Amino acid sequence: MSTELIHSVYVRPQGVFLYSRSSNDGLPYREWKCDSLTEVYKSEGQRGLDREIVRMLCEYAEIKGNHASMARYRPCLSASKQLHTERTRALDAEYAKLTPEDIKTIWLPDEKKTDAARAYRQFAKSVDDAHYTRLAEFVAPPVAARHSLARSGGAR
């Protein structure tokens, strides 16, 4: 499995850009526009962007280097370890309510899930969203940005 190695993140009038590389392809770092982060930033502003970067760092990415745009996320990664137990307990308690039939369908497409499996996945999504939102509160405010999507019509 690949890990995205993120050196820096930039908000520019054109969108949100990452300077990163994949851990498994041997290619050098590259700057690229991340459409999903751009959409989150346009619709939710800095807090939403922070939440989604925290999600990335907890699920499939890691910080490389000490660039200020990424160093501000380090405190929330420490908090993540402490809050992880709370999240896991909530998910485990809900999972324990499922029958073996429900468990078999959890990862299937929605139309093939049992009602209980569908409810569990919705519960897990809400717990994850709340978890990453809470972790994003540990992120330091950004250093004064050079550019903002707000100047080009996006929400800040």
N, C-alpha and C positions, 0 to 999 in steps of 0.2 A: 504494500500500500504506500502511496506517495504522500509526502508532506509538503505543503506549500511553505517555502522559506521566504518570509517577508522582511525586507530591509526597511522600506518606508511606504507611507501612504500620503497622497497629495489630493487636495480638493482644488480643482481648477474650474474655470467657467464651463469647460466642455464636459466635466464629470469628475468622478473619483478614480484616481489612478494608483495602482500598486507598482512598486519596484520589487520584483520577486522572481523566484525560480522554483521549479519542482525538484524535489530531492532525488527523483529517480530517472531524470532524463539527461543529465550531464550538460545541458545547455547553460549558457551564462545568464545572469540576472537580466531582466528586461522590464521596461516600463510598459504597462498596458492599462487600458481603460476597463474597469470592472463595472459592467452594466448593472448587475444586481445591487452593488453598493451605491451606484449613482442613483438608482431609483429610490432606494431607502433614504438617501440623503435628501433628495428632492421632496419626498413626501413627509419625512419625519425630522429632518434636520440633523444636527450633530449628535443628539442623544440616540437617535435610531442608528446612525452610522457607528457610533461607539458600541452599541449593543451587538450589531452584526459582526464587527471586527472581533469583539470578545468571543462571540460564538465560533468564529473561524479559528481563533487561537486555542479554544478549548476542544474543538472537534477535529481539525485537520491541518492546522497551520502552526508555525512557530516563528518567534521573532529572531531575526539574525542581525547582529550589529547593535549599535547604540543610537541610531538616528532618533532625534527628538520626537518625530511623529509616531514612533512605535514604542519608545521608552515609556511614554505616559501610560501604556497598557500593562506594564509589569506589575504594579500593585494589585491589579484585579486578578492576575494569575495566582498570586499568593492567596488572595481571598477565596479563589475558586476551590482550592484544596480544602479549606475550612468549610465552605458551604456545600461542597459535594456530598457530604454525608447526609445532610438535611434533604437534599434533592433525591438521593438514592433511597432513603427511607420512605419518602412519599410514593415514589414509583414502585418500590417493592411491595408496599402495603396494598396498592391498587392491583398489582400483578397477581398477588396471592388470591385475589377474589375470582380469578379467571379459571375456567374449567380446562382440562386438557384439549378439548375441541377448540375452544377459543384461542388458546396459545398457538395451535397449529396454523391459525389463520391471521395472526397479527401482522405478518409481513406481506400478505397477499394484497392485491389491488382491493380498493374499498368495496367493490361489488361482490367480492368473494369472502370478505371478512364476516364473522358473526357480529351481531349487534354489540355484544360485550367487547369484542376485540376492537371494533370501530370506536367505541366509547373510550377504551383504554388508550388508543393512539391519540385521540383528541385530548384526553387528560394529560398524557405525556408531553404533547406539544405545548399545552398551556403551562405545565410545570417548567419545561425547558425555557419557554419565552420569559416567564417570571424570573427564573434563575439568571438568565443572561442579562435581563434588564437590571436586576439587583447588582450583578457584578459590574455592570457598566457604571454604576454610581461610584465605584472606586477609581475610575479613570480620571486622571488629572485633566483640567481644562486644556484645550489646545493652545499652543503658542500662537500669537496673532497670525492669522492666515494671510497669505499674499493675495489669494483669490477666493471668491465665494460664488457659489451657484446662485445665491440670492441676487447678485448683481445682474445675472443673466436670466432672471425670471423664476428660479427655483426657490423653495422655502429654505430658510436657514435653520 
